[in-house]
C-alpha cells in the first residue's frame, strides 16, 4: 500500500468532493464505494485554500500503481520497501 492524493475542483466544495471520489475511482479502477471506504479508513478529504478545491487522500495497493506505471515514483518518494 502507498499513499496517493487526487486533487479536484468544482463550483462548490461538495461538488469538488464528489468529483474527487469519481476521479479516484476511475483512475484506480475501483468503485466509488471502495474509494469512499478507503478514504474513510486510511485517508482524508482536505479542503484547499481556494473555494471548491479538495485533496482526496487514500492508501492504494502497489499493484494498482504498477498498472498505472507510477509505482516506482511513489515507492521512491515515500522510501517504501518494494
Secondary structure, DSSP 4 states (H G I P E B T S, - for coil): -EEEEEEEE-SSHHHHHHHHHHHHHHHHT--HHHHHHHHHHH-EEEE-SSTTEEEEEEEE-HHHHHHHT-HHHHHHHHT---
